[in-house]
Amino acid sequence: MAVFGLLNLYKPSGPTSHDIVERVRRGTHVKKVGHAGTLDPLATGVLVLCLGPATRLSEYLRESPKRYRARVRFGVETDTDDAEGAVIAERDVRIERETVEAALEAFRGAIAQVPPLYSAIKQGGRKLYDLARAGQEVERDARQVTIYRLELTGWEPPFATLEVECSAGTYIRSLARDLGRAVGAGAHLAALERCASGSFTAAEAIHWPDFEAAMQAGTWQEYLLPPDRALADAPAVHLLPGEVADVRQGRAIPARGESAIDGEPGRAYDPEGRFFAVLEWRGDHWQPHKVFDV
């Protein structure tokens, strides 16, 4: 059978997210592999991969909330806002835990955040890090993000450990940079672990050396997760036999008591209980959106 599923890998520090994708392609011999949310090379933690037709589900996973553990180094600013960059400012500062605690309040809730100069966001059709490497510093537009929870859980000056729950698209490097400026010390992100991406947690993730060994042994599929987990919070729609053909031909399915927000996705299952399509709510019916040939 064709591979159709998800992987929850624990990315080590060093390789890029793209590096991991390429290694999984080679090791599993699955042509279609994609990730559902980039981690910087130095970052560790949850990296969800989509295999086979499940690559078409990555948009739902990318938009899920994220949870991080961040180590912030005060007194040093870098051009990348993390430990990989060149030092651009250094201060001999002494700050108290209470000062940092008080500054955190301004970063909770909906905030406007300027992305790092070295990031994959495109401006004028080019990625910011390409412009930065070419020596061009462009004005970056602030973006609205949401910090659901932000707590100081460790204090070893000049280092602080933060627990962060945030919306998709939040840059923890920018958070570290802006927090440093808020306390007048400057700062950069010294280390980062993604503890959760949506319902996928670090506790259940497969560490990379173990998955490499499984690929070599040919047992890697035991770690494959069902594709419908990408839509774990979406309503389940169990179809009658005739409705399966309707969905495959793009015809709408009447509601059977469900209620949803317009455009909200639903998980469609055939009478045998197999997930095979994503539907979208359209007022009083379900409209086929993505149908999988599985």
N, C-alpha and C positions, 0 to 999 in steps of 0.2 A: 504494500500500500504506500501511496505517496505520503511523505512526511507533512504533517499539518499540526503545528503546535508551538508552544512557547518554552523558553528556557529562562530560568532565574539564576544567573551566574554572579559570583562574587568576584568583581574585577580587582586584580592586584594593582598596586602603584607601578607606573612605568608605561605600559602599552596604552595606545589610544583606544577608544571605543571601536574605531574602524579596524585597528589591528586585531582585536578580538573577533570581530565579525569575519575577517578574512581567514583567521586560523580555524574558526568553526566551519566555514565553507570547505576548507581543505580537509579537515579531520572527519567531517560527517558525510562529505560528498553530496551535500544538499546545495543546489545552485542558488536558490533564493533564500538569503539570510539578511536580516536587517535588525538594527537595534531601536529601542523605543525610548530614547533620551540619552544624549551624550554625557559622558563623564570625562572631565579633564584628565590628561595622562597621569598626573600625580595623585588623583583622587582614587579611592577604593570604594567597594561596596556594590550595591544592587545594580546590575545591568541586565535588563530584560531583553532577550532576543526573540525575534519572530522568524519562524522557519516555514518554508513553502508558502502556500496560500495565506498563511497567517500574517505575512508581511503587510497584507491589506488591512490589518487590524491595528497597526502601529499608531495610527492617529489617536485612537481612544486611550492607548497606554501613555502616550506622550503628554496628554492633557491631564493626567491624574496628579493629585497632590504628591509632594515629595517630603521626606524627612531626612535630615542631615545631622551629623555631629561634626562641628567645625572647631579647629584650633586656630586661634587668632594671635598673631604676634604684634604687640604694640611697639611703637618707636621706630619702625622701619617701613617705608613705603617702597614698592617696586613698580616697574612699568607694566607688569602683567597683573598686578594686584595679588599675586601668589608667590610662592617660594621659588618658582622657576625663573622669575624675571630679574632684571638688573636693578640694583638699589638706586633709587632716585632721590631719596631723602632719609635722613637718619637723625634721630633726636635722643638726647639723654633725658628721658622723662620719668617721672614717678607719679603714678596714678593709683588711686585706691579702688578697691572692689566696688564700693558704694557709688563711685563716680561712673563706673561702667554700667552698673545696675540701673542707675537713673537714666543714662543715655539710651538704654535699650527701649524704653517706652516709646520713643519717637519712631521706632522701626516696626512696631506692631500694627497689624491691620493693613489697610490698603495704602501703599506708598508708591511714589514715583522713583524709579531706579534707573540710573544711567549705566548701560552695559560696560564691561571692561573694554579698553581699547583693543586688546588681544582677545577677540571672540569671533564666533562664526556667523554672527548677525551680518546681513548684507545691507550696505548703504550705497546707493548709486550703482547697484548691480554687482558690487564687489564686496567680498567678505572683509570685515574690519581687520582681521589679523593679516590679510594680504596687504592692505593699505599701510598697516603699522610697520610691517617688514620692509615696505618700500620707503619708509621714512615719512609717511604722510599721517599727520594727526588730524582727524576730522572731528567735527562737532557731532556728538552722538545724541540722538533724541532720547529723552527719558521715557521709560515704559512703565505702565501700571502693573504692579504685582501685589500679591497679598501674603503677608506673614501671619499665619494663623497662631503660631506659638513660637516664642523666642525666650529662652531661659539661659542664664549664666549658671553652668553646672560645675565649673572648675576654675580656680584662680591660682595661678602660679606665676606671678609677675616676672617677665613681661608677657606671659601667655595667659589666654583665657580660653575655656572650652564652652561652646554654645550648643544648645540643642535647638534645632530650627525645623518647624513644619511650615511649608509654604506652597504657593501655587506653582504650577508649571511655568517655566520661563524665568524664575528667580535666579539671579546670580549670587552665590554665596561669596564669591570674590568681591563683588561690589558692596555687599553688606559689610564685609570686613574692612574694606577701604573707607566706607562712609562712617562706620562706627569709630574708626581711628581718628578721623577728622572731627567727629562730634565731640570727642574728649580732648582734642587738641594735641594728640600724640602721634597721629599717623598710625597705620597698621596695614598688614597684609595677611592673606590666608596661608597659614603654615601647613595645614593638613586638612583633609576633608574625607569623611566617610558618608556615603549615601546609605542610610539605615533602612529606608523603605521607599518604594515607588508604587503608589496606590496600595493594593493589597499584597504586593510582593515584598517580603522582608529579608533582611540580611541573615536572620536566624535560620531561614529555610533555604537560603541560596547555596548553590554548589560552588565550592571554592575551585578556582581555575586549575590548580595542579590535579585535583581529583577528576575534573572533567576531561583534562588532557589524557589522563590515564584511561578513562572510560572510552574515549575516542580510539585510542590505540588498541584497546581490548575489544572494540566493537560492541560495547554495552551501553553506549551513551544514551540510547533511546529510553532507558529506564528513568532518565531525568526529565523527559519531555512532559510538559504540562498541557492540559486540554486548551484548545484555542479560545473557547468561550469564556475563559477566565479573564480575558481582556475586557469583557463586558459584564463582569460579575455583579455590578449594581444595576444593570438594565433589566427591564421586565422580560420574562420568558414567555414566548408565544408558541404553544404546541399546536401544530397544524393537523388538519384532517387530510386524508390521502389526496383528495382532489385539489386541496389548496397548495400542496407541494408543487404541482405543475403550474399553478397560477403564479406562485412566487418566481419560479424559474423563468416564466415568460414575462415577468415584470408587472403582473396584475395586482391590484390592491387587495388586501385581506380585511374583511370587516372586523371591528373590535368585538371582543366577547367579555365586556365588563372592565377591560383595562382602561386606565386613565393615565395620560402622560403629558408632558410639555411638548408643544409643537416642535418637531425636529429631533426629539429624544430618540435614541436607538433602542431597539428591542432585539432579543435573541430568538431566532426562529429554529424550531426543532421539527424533524419529520416524525411520523407516527412510531418509528423505531427509537426515538429519543436522540437522534443524531443532529448535532448543530450543523447547519448548512447555509445560513443566511443572516444578514443584518437587515432589520427593517427600520423604517423611520415613521414616527407618529405624525399623522397629517389630519389633525382635527377630530376625526371620528373613525379613522381606519389606519391600517399599517401599509406603508408603501415599501416595496422591495428596494434596498439600497445597495447591498453587496451580496452576491450569490456565489457560493463556493462550489466548484465542480469536484466534489469529493464523495 
